[in-house]
Amino acid sequence: MDHGLKEAGLKPGERVAIHAHSSYETIVALFGTASAGGVFIPVNRMLKPAQVQHIFADCEPRFFLANHEVLQRFLPQLSAHHHELTSICLDTKTPKTTSDIGDQNWSSWRTSRVSDQTRVGSGENLCAIVYTSGSTGMPKGIMLSHNNLIVGANSVNEYLGTIASDRLIAALPFSFDAGLSQLTTAFAAGASVICHNYLLPQDLLTELRRETATGLTAVPSLWSQLCSLRDAQPVESLRYFANTGGALAPALRESLETLFPNAEPYLMYGFTEAFRGTYLEPSQVNSRPTSIGRAIPGARIDVVTANGRTAEIDEPGELVQSGPHVAMGYWNNPMATAKKFRPLPAGLNPPTTDLRSAWSGDIVRRDADGYLFFIGRADEMIKTSGYRVSPEEIESVARESGYVDQVAALGLPDEALGARIVLLYSPASTIDAAESKIRAHLARELPRYMLPRHIVMLSNFPLNANGKPDRITLREIVNEKLVDSDL
């Protein structure tokens, strides 16, 4: 793939958008792009044309790699706006798992990046752009260096104990940082990755047994689906299951321990701008079931109060991560970069270093033993099904429908999803703004994980002094409806 891209004219630093279907071809495309000196952009396969168009307009990829069906669906619109775009079809008959490839050395990515970085320049060169929703507006591209990916892979492998004989199921999309991590951690350890695009949770359990999988990382919504299966037989081969993308309820964890009787649970926390931040080791899961753990190997985690000092024991503060895991910033967005990636305050103990820092926006506390506990978000982001969702993006699409006047999206706590989305609106005065019409419009324009579970019409929509939705009052309305069992 790297030779093919070079022959097609790829220059170092140029972007390559890859539709992130979980397949051997996608894996080859991702690592082939990196090997050729390009920058890969994994495009979430759940995104609709408007979101894909935004990504292409933002980072202007030189190539688009996808299967035939995807190219047919997206290329007409993309080509109209991106005249220099070259498409490459990835449809071939190839192995499903990396262990079936024979003589191909899948650890070459690790060794070439570490010992032969002169092939494409420094390990701090840009390697990937991963798009994630910000607190406002459309998704922002997070820039990852080669070193970000390598350090992250080695760090995770250190606490998961990944070895060459491991067989990891890639159930999360490669456009998701935890899904991409499934590849990098396996490759860094020389382990096998089994690509799997499950339609039903039973399909995933069947695959785990058939492939004698030893490791699985997933988000709470997927765990909930697996545990809801009736008469599901235990999977004996799994030696660990790792949770990310939201808190794992203790009852759900206990169900997973029954489903995977030989597996150790790893509870992980992170935000895409810093890859992975903390983990709770299995020995602490029963005694601290709601903790997000302590810093992963090689990361520095600070809890900083609003006035810039280190928080005391059990005092709330913002989680700030520093070190080699922290991303390079946001693509083409210096203002957002300056806000999110800023130095630690002077005078923290231990002293501030020259390491990059990222401010999570998450409020946490640290107990006397150094274990961290999540309290809440400093902004209005909604964390659902492992994704960070911008309320403003949902609200913008709802306004475009023409059916609403005022609108606001909120997150309601949910054990399985992390949060379920509630959309509150006042109807446009001149048309019939039936909920079914709004829901149909959103389904056409938004990926499934961004769709509201509840849509609530308000005849009197509360606004603040600036004429914007009063989110405090709206949340009170939602909580009242929850008490009254209207949601």
N, C-alpha and C positions, 0 to 999 in steps of 0.2 A: 504493500500500500504506500509506504514512504517513497519508493522509487517511482511508483505510478503518479503520485501527486507532484513530484518534482518534474517528471516528464510532461505533466499537464500544465506546468508553468507556475506552481506554487513557490512563492518567495518567502524567505524567513520573516516571521511576524505576521503573515497574512492569516486571515480568519477562515476557518472551515466549519460551517454549520453541519451538524450530524443529527438526523432524526433518531432519537435515542430509543429505538426498539431494542428490547433485550435479546441480542443475537450475537453469534460469532462475528458476523460481518460488521456490526456496530463496534465491537471490541477492536477489531483490526483497524477500523477507520479511526477510532480515538487514538490509539497508540501509534498508528502509522502517521497520523498528522503531527503528533508530538515529536516523533523520530525525524520527520522531514523538516522540522523547524517551524512548523505552522502553529496556530493557536486554535484548539478545537472548542466548539460551542455545542454542547449537547442540548438538543431541543426537546422539551417534554412532549411526548406523543399525545398527551391529553389537551394540548393547547389548541385553540381555535384560530382561524386565519388572522384575526385582528391582533392577537398576541404574537403570533409568528411574524407578522409584518412589522410589529414594533421592534422585535429583536433584530430583524434584518436591517431596519432603518437605523438602529442604534449602533450596531457594530460592523455593518457593511461587509459581510463575508464574501470572499472570493469564490468559494465553492459551496455547494449544497449536496450532501451525500444522504441518500434515502432509498427506500425500496420503490418499485415502480408505481405502486398505488399512491404512495405519499407524494411522489413527484407529480403525478397527474393531478392531484388535488390542489397542491400549493403553487406549482410553477407558473401557471398563467398569471396569477396576480403578482407574484414575486418578480417575474421577469419584466413585467410592465414598469416596475419601479427600479429594478437593479439590472441594468443592461449588461454589466460586466460579469454577471453571475454565471458560473459554469456548474452544471449538474452532473452528478455521477450516480448511476443506479447500482445499488448494493445487492440486488437479487442474485443469489447463486445457491447451488446445493453444496452445503459445507457442514462440518461437524457441529454438534450442539454444545459440546463441552471443550474447554481448553485442554483437557487431558487426552482427547482423542486426536490431537493434531500430529502425533508422531514425533518426527525429529525436530520440529520447531521449538526453539528454546524460549519459553515464555518469561524466563527470568532475565532475558537480554535487556528488557526495558529498564529494570533496576540497575544492572551493571553499567549500561551505556550512560544512564543519567548520572551515576555517581562517579564512575572512573573515566568517562570520556566525554565530559561536558563541552569540550571544545568543538564537538560536532555541530552544535547549534548555539554555542556561546555559554554564558554563565548559567548556573542553576537558578539564578534569580531572574532569568528571562521569563517573559510571559508564556505560559503553557496552555491555559484554559480560561474561558469566561463562562461562569455559571450564573444563570439568571434566576433571581429570586425577588419576590415582592418586597417593596419597601413600605414605610409607614404611610406614604402617600403616593398616588400616581401609579404609573405602569412599572413593571419589574425593572430592576437595575442589574447590570452585569458585574459580577464580582470577579476580579482578576486574580488568578492563581498562578504562581510560579511553578517551575519544575520542583524546586526545593519544597514548596508547600505540600505538594502531593507525596513526595518521598518521605519527608519528615512525618507527615500525618500517617502514612502507611506503616512506617516503622514503629511509631508511637503506639498505634492501636494493636499492632502485632505483639508488642512487648507485654501488654496486659491481658490480651486474649490468648497469648501463647500459640499463635498460628504456626503450623509446621507444614512441610511439603506434602505430607500425606492427607492433609485436610481437604474436604470437599465442601465448598461453600455454595449455597443456593443464592443466585442473584435475583431476588424477588422484588426489590425496589428499583424504580427507574434510574437509569444512569444520569439523567438530568438532575436528580436529587443528590445532594452532597453525600448522603449516607449510601446511596446506590453506587455512586462513583467510587466511594471508599471500599465497597465490596470487591471491586476490581483491583484497585491499587494495593490493598492489603494482601490479597491472594497472590498477586504477581510478585510482590516484594518478598514473599515467603516461598515462592515456587509452588504454591498450592493450586488446586483445580477450582474453576468456577463453572457452575452449571447455570446456563441461561434459562430463565423460565418466565413466561408471560401467562400467568394463571388467569383463567376466567372465573373459576369457582374455587372457594377455599379448599374443597375436597381435592381439586387437582393438585394444589400445592402439597398437601399431605401425601398424596400418592407419589409425587415426585421425590419428596424427602426420603420415602422408604425405598423407592426404586434405585435412587442414586446413592443410597447409604450416606446421606449428607451428614456432616459433622458440625456445621455452623450455619446459623440463620440470623440475620438482622432484619428487624421489621419495625413498623410503627404501631401504636395502640389499636388503630382501627383494623389492621390486618390480624393482630393477635385476637381481637374480639371475634372476628369472623371464624377463625380457626377453632376457638373454644366454644363457639355456638353450635358446632356440628354435633349431631346426635350419634352416639355409638362410635365415635372416632377412636380408632385403635392407637395406642401409644407408639411413638417413634423412638426406637431404642438407640439408634446410631448417633443422634445429636449429642454433642458434648457441651455445647453452649448455645444459648439464645440471647441476643443482645437487643435491647429496646432503645429507640431513639425517636425524635420528633414529637415528644410530649410525655407527660407523666404516665406511668403504668400503675393502675390501681392495684392495691395489694390482693384483692380477690381475683383479679384477672391473672396476676402473676402466679398465684397458687394453682389456678386452673392449668396454666402453662406447665408448671412443674409436674402436674399429673400427666399431661399430654406428652411431655418430654422428660421422662423419669430420670435419665442419666445426664441431663444437661444442667450446667450451672448458669444462673441468671446474671447478666451484666446490664445494669441500668446506666444509660449514657445521656449526657446533655451536651449540646453545642449549638452554635449559630453559624450560618454559612460563611460569614465574614472571617471566622476563625476556625472553621472546619469542625473540630471537636474540642470541647473544653474540659469536661470532667467525666468521671465514671465512678460508680459505686461497685466495689468488689463484692463477689458473692458472699463472703463471710460477714458482710455488714447488712445484707438485704433484710434479714429478719429483725434485727435490732433497730435499723434505721430505714424502714420501707419507703418513706417519703423523701429521703435525701437524694440529691443529685450527685453526691460523692465529693471527691477531691480532684485536684488537677491531674490531667493525664500526663504521662512522662514527657518532659521537655517543655511544658507550658507553665506560665506564671498566671495565677488567678488572684486578683485583688477585689475586695469589696470596698467600694469608695462611697462615702456619704456625699450629700448635695453640696457641702462646703469644702469638699476636696481632701478629706482626711480618711485614714483607714478606719473602717467601722469597728466598733467594739464587739465583743462576743454577743451574739443574738441581736445586734443592732442592724436594721435594714440598710442596704446600700446597693449601688449598681455593680453588677459583675463586670469586671474589665479583664480581658485576656491579653497577655503579651507573650511574645516569643516567635519562633520560626513557623508556627502554624498559622499565624495571622496573615490574611490575604494582602495583596498589594494595593487594594483600593477598589473603587468603582470605575468601570470603563466609561470614559467620556463624560465624567461627572465630578469635577473637582470640588464643587461645593458640598455635595453629599459625602465625598471622601474626607474632606476636612472636618466634617461634623462627626462622622463615625470613627475615623481612624485618627485619633489625636493622642498626644503623649499623656502618660500618667502624671498626676500632680507631683510637684517637687516635694521631697520630704517624706515620702512613704517609706516604710520599713518592710523589707530591705530597700535600699536606695533605688531610685529610678535608674534604669539602664537605657541604652540606645535601641532596645528592642521595639519593634512595631507593636502598637496596642490598638485594640478594637473595643469599643464600648457597646455592650450587648443590648442595653435598654431593658434588661431584666433585673428586677429587684430581688435580692436574695439576702439570707443571713447565714452566718457561720457559727457553729456551736463550739464548745470548749475544746473538742477534739479535732477541729479543723474541717468538719463535714458541712457541706453547703446545703441549704434548703431554699427552694424556689418560693417566692412570695407572690409575684405578679409582674405585669408589663408596665414599663414606664410610659409607653405610648399606647396607641389603640390597635396595634397589630392583633390579628386573630390567628392563632396556631391551631390548625385543623388537619387531621389525617396526615400529620408529618410535614405539612406545608405552612409557610408563613403567608398569610393572605392580607392584602391591603384593602381595608374597608372602602377607601376612596375609589379603587378600581371597580369594585362591585357597584358602588353608587353611581359612578360615571356611566356604566353600561345601562343601569336602570333608567337613568335620565334620558339616554339616547333612545329609549323605547317610545318616548312621548307620552307614556301613561302616568307618569308621576310628576308631582310638583316638588315637594320636599322629600328627602330620602336619607336614610342612615342604615349602615350595616354594623351589627354588634356580634360579639361572640358570647355564647352561653356555655358554661362549663359542661363537659360531657366526658364520662370516664373512657369511652371507647375512642372518641374522635379527638380528644383534647379540648375542642370547643365545637359547638354546632352553630352555624351562622343564622342570625335572625335579621330579616330586612323589614324595617318600618318605613311607611311612606304615607304621604297625603296625596290623593289622586289629582291629576290634572283636571281642571274644571270643565273642559269642553268635550271630554270623551268618556266612554265607559272603560274604567281602569280595573277591570276584573283581575283578581289574583291570577287566574289561569293564563291570561294574556301576558302579564308580567313574567310569570314563571317560564312560559314558552319562549319569550324573547331572551331571557337570561340563559336558558338551555342552549339556544343557538349560538350565543356569543361567548360563553364562559366555559372553562373546563369543569368537569363534574365536581371536583373537590371544592370549587368556589361557589357552588350553588347553595342558596339559603335553604335550610330545612324548614323554616317558618317564615311566612310573609304576612305582616300585620298592617292593616290599614288604620290610620288615625285621622279622625276628623279635625282634631286640634293638634297640630304638630309643634312641639316645643322648640323654640329657637333661643339662642343666647343673645347677649347684647350686641354682638357683631353680626347678627342675622344668620348665624350658622346653626346647624342642629345642636341642641343642648343634649350632649351625650350623657351627662349625669342624670338628667330627668328621664331621658329615654331608657336608660338602664333601670331606673326605678320602676318605670312602666312595665318593662320586660319582667322584672322580678315579681311585680304584683300579679302579672298574668301567670307566671310560673306557680305562684302560691295558689292561684285560683284554678290551676290545671288547664289553662287555656293554651299552654305551649307544651 
